[in-house]
Amino acid sequence: MKVHFTAAAAALALLAGGAHAQQGVSKDEILVGTIQDLSGPVAAFGKAVRQGMLLRIDEINEQGGIHGRKLKLIAEDNGYDPKKAVLAAQKLVNQDKVFIVAGHIGTPMNNAAMPVQFEKNVVNFLPVTAAREMYEPFNRLKYSFAVTYYDQMRTWLPKLAKEKNAKKVCVHYQDDEFGLEVVRGAEAGLKTINMELAERTTYKRGATDFSSQVAKLKGAGCDLVVLGTIIRETLGTIGESRKTGFSPTFLGSSAAYTELIHKLGGPAMNGLYASMTSQVPYLDEASQPLRFWATKYKTRFNDDPTVFSAYGYAIIDAFAKAASKAGPSLSTDSFIKAMDTMTFPPDIFGAPEMTFSATKRLGSDSSRLSQIVDGKWKVVGQYARP
């Protein structure tokens, strides 16, 4: 009898354990991991993404959570370094045992961290990078929201080159996966109008001096320069160009679409174009819902919201909708099943509708165009696809 009781108890324990076997999901909590640059060259982006995520998590938890479970965010710093990203992913999936990694920032960092996550069956959810590797090659654990740098350039470069009657299109880019995607998209876009890149200059991550690259671009007579740059590289390149009397049309990707460009660079940044989706949520924005949201963010963090704050907020909002649809028995499998039927309507930040399926892991391939006019980003081109 004692033996039978022990066996029955063991079976019950096994069943009980199985009921809570899903990593990162307990009776009253869902653990969401995120990896941001909190100390490196794009720390301003990472801080904003994290704060946007926290704002939406606060709202969700105040409303009772998801099927009674509160969300808890665990943020790790990658310092914009792939090696640190691997360590961060290892901590999140092996030690913290998060359910999901959401909004990880940076192309090389995601590429380095994803194998660590996938080994533990942890979804890489809507990373803050527009690289094709975020959904290709196909993996059931990949979901991406950002129209690729490749498609952004493919869509907007030929349009702008024709509008400006450009004779020599050149590119200045970061020598890594991010920069190369911008270059590939530029090449593909120019091919459609029978043009090729006239000159290329590169820089290493962390570079601060762009005088030699600008001199080379100027010497080549470039009249339109594609920028595979982020914050300080955009500021440095355009600033150096203005100083030397070099004034081509500059076109950046969504990585350069941030209010920090005109805040830090001042009038010299006027005229810069960048492809984008969600718009910078200015506090004096004409849209009442966006203005209300921006004020709420400012009150919560004593910080002006940025487009990266909007990304973080939207990422958690999308996660919550899919997790809610997955039902009370949340698991990786049920979450994927829910995501593969999701359609997310356009949001208050102007992002396009996103749809996902069992074979479609990029929400949308549409982008629009903005330009800095009088020290503020203005939308100048509506949504288009390659």
C-alpha positions in Angstrom: 0.0 0.0 0.0 2.8 2.3 0.9 4.5 1.6 -2.4 1.2 2.3 -4.3 0.8 5.6 -2.4 4.3 6.7 -3.2 3.8 5.9 -6.9 0.5 7.8 -7.0 2.1 10.8 -5.2 4.9 10.8 -7.7 2.5 10.7 -10.6 0.5 13.6 -9.1 3.7 15.6 -8.6 4.7 15.0 -12.2 1.3 16.2 -13.4 1.5 19.3 -11.2 4.9 20.0 -12.5 3.7 19.6 -16.0 1.0 22.1 -15.5 3.6 24.8 -14.7 6.4 23.4 -16.9 6.3 26.4 -19.3 9.4 28.5 -18.7 8.6 32.0 -17.6 4.9 31.5 -16.9 3.6 30.9 -13.4 0.1 31.1 -11.9 0.3 34.9 -11.5 3.3 36.1 -13.6 4.8 36.2 -17.1 8.5 36.9 -17.3 9.4 39.1 -20.3 13.1 39.5 -21.1 14.6 42.3 -23.1 18.2 43.1 -24.1 19.0 46.8 -24.7 22.0 49.0 -25.1 22.0 50.8 -21.8 25.7 51.8 -21.7 27.0 51.9 -25.3 26.7 54.1 -28.4 22.9 53.7 -28.8 22.1 53.8 -25.1 19.6 56.6 -25.7 17.7 54.2 -27.9 17.9 51.3 -25.4 16.7 53.5 -22.5 13.7 54.7 -24.5 12.7 51.2 -25.7 12.8 50.0 -22.1 10.8 52.9 -20.8 8.2 52.4 -23.5 7.9 48.8 -22.6 7.5 49.6 -18.9 4.7 52.1 -19.6 2.6 49.6 -21.4 3.4 46.9 -18.8 2.2 49.3 -16.1 -1.1 49.8 -17.9 -1.6 46.1 -18.5 -0.9 45.2 -14.9 -3.2 48.0 -13.6 -5.9 46.4 -15.7 -5.4 42.9 -14.1 -2.7 41.5 -16.4 -3.2 38.8 -19.0 -5.6 36.1 -17.8 -4.8 37.1 -14.2 -1.0 37.1 -14.8 1.0 40.3 -14.3 3.9 41.0 -16.6 7.4 41.4 -15.2 10.2 42.9 -17.4 13.8 41.8 -16.9 16.2 44.0 -18.9 19.8 43.2 -19.6 22.5 45.5 -21.2 24.3 44.5 -24.4 26.4 47.7 -24.6 25.8 47.3 -28.4 28.3 44.4 -28.3 27.5 40.9 -29.7 29.6 39.2 -27.0 27.7 41.0 -24.2 24.4 40.1 -26.0 25.2 36.4 -25.8 25.9 36.7 -22.1 22.7 38.6 -21.6 20.7 36.0 -23.5 22.3 33.2 -21.5 21.3 34.9 -18.2 17.7 35.6 -19.4 16.9 32.1 -20.7 19.0 30.0 -18.3 19.0 31.9 -15.1 15.9 34.1 -15.1 14.1 31.6 -17.3 12.0 34.2 -19.2 9.1 33.2 -21.4 10.1 35.4 -24.3 12.8 37.9 -25.3 11.1 41.0 -26.8 12.5 44.1 -28.4 16.2 43.2 -28.4 18.1 46.1 -30.0 20.7 45.8 -32.7 21.4 43.6 -35.7 24.7 41.9 -34.8 23.5 41.5 -31.2 20.3 39.7 -32.2 22.2 37.4 -34.6 24.6 36.5 -31.8 21.8 35.9 -29.1 19.1 34.1 -31.1 20.9 30.7 -31.1 21.1 30.8 -27.3 17.3 31.6 -27.1 16.3 29.0 -29.7 18.1 26.3 -27.9 15.7 26.9 -25.0 12.6 27.3 -27.2 12.4 31.0 -26.4 10.8 33.3 -29.1 12.7 36.3 -30.4 9.8 38.8 -30.5 9.8 41.9 -32.6 13.4 42.9 -32.2 14.4 46.6 -32.6 16.3 46.1 -35.9 15.2 46.1 -39.5 17.5 43.4 -40.7 16.2 40.5 -42.8 17.8 38.0 -40.5 15.1 38.8 -37.9 12.7 36.7 -40.0 14.9 34.9 -42.6 15.8 32.1 -42.8 12.5 31.0 -41.4 12.4 29.9 -37.8 9.1 29.3 -35.9 10.6 31.3 -33.0 11.2 34.5 -35.1 8.8 37.4 -35.4 9.7 40.8 -36.8 7.9 44.1 -37.1 10.4 46.4 -38.7 10.3 46.8 -42.5 13.9 45.9 -43.5 16.7 48.4 -44.2 17.0 46.6 -47.5 13.4 47.3 -48.4 13.5 50.8 -47.1 16.3 51.7 -49.4 14.9 49.7 -52.3 11.6 51.7 -51.9 12.9 55.3 -51.3 16.3 55.7 -52.9 15.2 55.4 -56.5 12.3 57.8 -55.9 14.5 60.4 -54.2 17.3 60.0 -56.8 14.8 60.7 -59.6 13.2 63.6 -57.7 16.6 65.2 -57.0 17.9 64.4 -60.5 20.9 62.8 -58.8 23.9 62.0 -61.0 26.2 60.4 -58.5 24.7 58.3 -55.7 27.1 57.2 -53.0 27.0 55.4 -49.6 28.6 55.9 -46.2 28.0 52.9 -43.9 28.8 51.1 -40.7 31.0 48.1 -41.5 28.7 45.3 -40.1 25.5 43.5 -40.9 23.4 46.6 -40.3 25.4 48.8 -42.7 25.6 46.1 -45.3 21.8 45.7 -45.4 21.5 49.4 -46.2 24.1 49.0 -49.0 22.4 46.0 -50.5 19.0 47.8 -50.5 20.6 50.8 -52.1 22.1 48.7 -54.8 18.9 46.9 -55.5 16.9 50.2 -55.6 19.4 51.9 -58.0 19.3 48.9 -60.3 15.6 49.6 -61.0 16.6 53.0 -62.5 19.7 51.8 -64.2 22.2 53.4 -61.8 25.0 52.1 -59.6 26.7 53.4 -56.5 29.5 55.8 -57.5 31.5 55.7 -54.3 31.5 53.8 -50.9 33.0 54.8 -47.6 32.8 52.8 -44.4 33.6 53.1 -40.7 33.9 50.8 -37.7 31.3 50.8 -34.8 32.3 53.4 -32.3 34.1 55.7 -34.8 33.9 59.5 -34.2 36.0 61.0 -36.9 34.6 61.0 -40.5 36.8 63.6 -42.1 38.5 61.2 -44.5 35.3 59.6 -45.6 33.6 62.9 -46.2 36.6 64.1 -48.2 36.4 61.0 -50.3 32.7 61.5 -51.0 33.2 65.1 -51.8 36.1 64.4 -54.1 33.9 61.9 -56.0 31.3 64.6 -56.6 28.5 62.7 -54.8 25.2 64.6 -55.0 23.1 62.0 -53.0 24.6 60.1 -50.1 22.9 57.1 -48.5 23.7 56.8 -44.8 24.0 53.4 -43.2 24.5 55.3 -39.9 22.8 55.6 -36.5 23.0 58.6 -34.1 26.5 60.0 -33.7 27.7 58.8 -37.1 24.9 60.6 -38.7 25.7 63.8 -36.7 29.4 63.5 -37.4 29.1 62.8 -41.1 26.6 65.6 -41.9 28.4 68.0 -39.5 31.7 67.4 -41.2 30.1 67.8 -44.6 28.6 71.2 -43.7 31.9 72.4 -42.4 33.7 71.5 -45.7 30.9 73.0 -47.9 29.8 69.6 -49.1 26.0 69.6 -49.4 24.5 66.5 -51.1 21.1 65.2 -50.4 21.4 62.8 -47.4 19.1 59.7 -47.0 19.2 57.6 -43.9 17.3 54.5 -42.8 15.0 54.2 -39.9 18.1 53.8 -37.7 18.7 57.5 -38.2 15.1 58.5 -37.7 15.3 59.9 -34.2 14.6 63.3 -32.6 18.2 63.2 -31.2 19.5 64.1 -34.7 17.9 67.5 -34.7 18.2 68.0 -31.0 21.9 67.3 -30.9 22.9 68.4 -34.4 20.8 71.6 -34.6 20.2 73.5 -37.9 22.9 71.6 -39.7 20.6 68.6 -39.8 17.8 70.3 -41.7 17.2 68.6 -45.0 18.1 65.1 -43.9 15.7 62.4 -45.2 15.0 59.1 -43.5 12.7 56.2 -44.1 10.4 55.3 -41.2 7.1 53.9 -39.9 6.2 55.0 -36.4 6.6 58.7 -36.0 8.4 60.7 -33.3 5.8 61.5 -30.6 6.4 65.2 -30.1 4.7 66.7 -27.0 3.0 69.4 -29.2 1.8 66.8 -31.7 -1.5 67.7 -33.4 -2.9 64.2 -32.9 -4.8 64.3 -29.5 -4.2 60.5 -28.7 -0.5 60.9 -29.5 -0.2 64.1 -27.5 -2.0 62.4 -24.5 0.3 59.4 -24.7 3.4 61.7 -24.9 2.3 63.6 -21.8 1.7 60.4 -19.9 5.1 59.2 -20.8 6.7 62.5 -19.8 4.9 62.4 -16.4 6.0 58.7 -15.7 9.7 59.1 -16.6 10.3 62.8 -16.5 11.7 62.3 -20.0 10.5 63.3 -23.5 9.3 60.3 -25.4 11.1 59.2 -28.6 10.2 57.0 -31.6 12.1 54.3 -29.7 9.7 54.8 -26.7 6.9 54.2 -29.2 8.6 51.0 -30.5 8.9 49.6 -26.9 5.3 50.4 -26.1 4.0 48.9 -29.3 6.0 45.7 -28.9 4.6 45.0 -25.4 1.1 45.9 -26.7 1.4 43.3 -29.5 2.8 40.7 -27.1 -0.1 41.3 -24.7 -2.7 40.9 -27.5 -1.2 37.6 -28.8 -0.7 36.2 -25.2 -4.3 37.1 -24.4 -5.5 35.3 -27.5 -3.3 32.3 -26.6 -5.6 31.7 -23.6 -5.0 30.9 -19.9 -2.7 27.9 -20.8 0.1 30.1 -22.1 2.9 28.2 -23.7 5.4 28.8 -26.5 3.3 26.6 -28.7 0.0 28.3 -27.9 1.6 31.7 -28.3 3.0 30.8 -31.7 -0.4 29.5 -32.8 -2.0 32.8 -31.7 0.6 34.9 -33.4 0.2 33.0 -36.6 -3.4 34.3 -36.9 -2.8 37.9 -35.7 -3.6 41.1 -37.5 -2.5 44.3 -35.7 -4.3 47.5 -36.9 -2.4 50.7 -37.4 -1.5 52.3 -34.0 -1.5 55.9 -32.7 2.1 56.3 -33.8 1.2 55.8 -37.4 2.7 52.3 -37.9 1.1 50.3 -40.7 -1.2 47.3 -40.2 0.8 44.1 -39.4 -0.2 40.6 -40.3 1.5 37.3 -39.4 0.9 33.7 -40.4 2.6 30.3 -40.2 4.7 31.3 -43.1 4.8 35.1 -42.8 7.0 36.4 -40.0 7.5 40.1 -41.0 4.5 42.2 -40.0 4.8 44.7 -42.9 7.2 45.6 -45.6 5.8 49.2 -46.1 7.7 52.3 -45.1 7.3 56.1 -45.5 9.6 59.0 -45.7 10.4 61.9 -43.4 12.6 65.0 -43.6 13.9 67.3 -41.0 12.3 70.7 -41.7 12.9 73.6 -39.4 14.3 71.4 -36.7 11.5 68.8 -36.7 10.8 65.6 -38.5 7.9 66.0 -41.1 6.4 63.1 -43.1 7.0 63.9 -46.7 6.2 60.5 -48.4 3.3 58.2 -47.5 3.5 54.4 -47.2 5.0 52.6 -50.1 6.4 49.1 -50.8 9.3 48.1 -52.9 
